[in-house]
């Protein structure tokens, strides 16, 4: 018998990338589009969010990983739905991990079945 797989999501840490980089450009473009629609500079969002303008620029360009903390904080700064932005960046916060993972769906997907 095979041992159970640990599906726990590690706690998000500020500055530690947790998103798959292949999703970053599209998700970053979503941030830039919203920021520009609101007429905000990177510096303004940086001051509100507590992240540097340089890091936010790298996120918008798809050149930097994100944490759940960053995504939620920036979503609030830009009046975006945090859940939608977390999905765009493919980040699962620790508090939502249990609700996010469905063992039966995971087994079906691993077996080649429908999800």
C-alpha positions as CSV (number, residue, x, y, z in Angstrom):
1,X,0.0,0.0,0.0
2,X,1.3,3.5,-0.8
3,X,1.6,6.1,1.9
4,X,-0.9,9.0,1.7
5,X,0.2,12.1,-0.1
6,X,0.5,15.3,2.0
7,X,-1.7,17.9,0.3
8,X,-1.0,20.6,2.8
9,X,-0.2,24.0,1.3
10,X,2.8,25.6,2.9
11,X,2.1,28.9,4.7
12,X,2.6,31.9,2.4
13,X,5.6,34.0,3.3
14,X,6.1,37.6,2.2
15,X,8.4,37.6,-0.7
16,X,8.5,33.9,-1.3
17,X,7.1,32.9,-4.7
18,X,4.3,30.4,-4.6
19,X,2.7,30.8,-8.0
20,X,3.5,28.9,-11.2
21,X,5.5,31.3,-13.4
22,X,3.6,30.4,-16.6
23,X,0.5,32.2,-15.3
24,X,2.3,35.3,-14.2
25,X,2.2,37.4,-17.4
26,X,-1.6,37.2,-17.9
27,X,-2.3,37.8,-14.2
28,X,0.2,40.7,-14.1
29,X,-1.4,42.2,-17.1
30,X,-4.7,42.1,-15.2
31,X,-3.1,44.1,-12.3
32,X,-1.6,46.6,-14.7
33,X,-4.9,47.1,-16.6
34,X,-6.9,47.7,-13.4
35,X,-4.2,50.0,-11.9
36,X,-4.1,52.1,-15.1
37,X,-8.0,52.2,-15.3
38,X,-8.0,53.7,-11.8
39,X,-5.3,56.2,-12.9
40,X,-2.8,55.0,-10.2
41,X,0.9,54.9,-10.5
42,X,3.0,51.9,-9.3
43,X,4.3,54.2,-6.5
44,X,0.8,54.9,-5.3
45,X,-0.1,51.2,-5.2
46,X,3.2,50.5,-3.5
47,X,2.5,53.0,-0.7
48,X,-0.9,51.5,0.0
49,X,0.1,47.9,-0.3
50,X,3.5,48.0,1.5
51,X,5.4,46.4,-1.4
52,X,8.0,48.2,-3.5
53,X,7.1,49.7,-6.8
54,X,10.0,47.7,-8.3
55,X,8.5,44.4,-7.1
56,X,5.0,45.3,-8.2
57,X,6.4,46.3,-11.6
58,X,8.1,42.9,-11.9
59,X,4.8,41.2,-10.9
60,X,2.9,43.1,-13.6
61,X,5.5,42.1,-16.2
62,X,5.4,38.5,-15.2
63,X,9.0,38.5,-13.9
64,X,8.4,37.9,-10.2
65,X,6.6,35.3,-8.2
66,X,3.8,36.2,-5.8
67,X,2.6,35.1,-2.4
68,X,-1.0,34.9,-1.3
69,X,-0.4,37.8,1.0
70,X,0.8,40.0,-1.9
71,X,-2.1,39.0,-4.1
72,X,-4.7,39.7,-1.4
73,X,-3.1,43.0,-0.4
74,X,-2.8,44.3,-4.0
75,X,-6.3,43.1,-4.8
76,X,-7.6,45.2,-1.9
77,X,-5.5,48.2,-3.0
78,X,-7.0,48.0,-6.5
79,X,-10.6,47.2,-5.3
80,X,-10.4,43.8,-7.1
81,X,-12.0,40.5,-6.0
82,X,-9.2,38.8,-4.1
83,X,-10.6,35.3,-5.0
84,X,-10.5,36.1,-8.7
85,X,-6.9,37.4,-8.5
86,X,-5.8,34.4,-6.4
87,X,-7.2,32.2,-9.1
88,X,-5.5,34.2,-11.9
89,X,-2.1,33.8,-10.2
90,X,-2.9,30.1,-9.3
91,X,-2.2,30.8,-5.6
92,X,-4.0,28.9,-2.8
93,X,-3.8,30.6,0.6
94,X,-3.3,28.4,3.6
95,X,-6.6,29.3,5.1
96,X,-8.4,28.2,1.9
97,X,-6.4,25.0,1.2
98,X,-8.8,22.6,2.9
99,X,-11.8,23.9,1.0
100,X,-9.9,24.1,-2.3
101,X,-8.7,20.6,-2.4
102,X,-11.2,17.8,-3.1
103,X,-9.7,14.4,-2.7
104,X,-12.3,12.6,-4.9
105,X,-11.7,15.1,-7.8
106,X,-7.9,14.8,-7.3
107,X,-8.2,11.0,-7.5
108,X,-10.3,11.2,-10.6
109,X,-7.9,13.6,-12.3
110,X,-4.9,11.5,-11.5
111,X,-6.7,8.4,-12.9
112,X,-7.4,10.3,-16.1
113,X,-11.1,10.9,-15.3
114,X,-13.1,14.0,-15.5
115,X,-12.6,16.7,-12.8
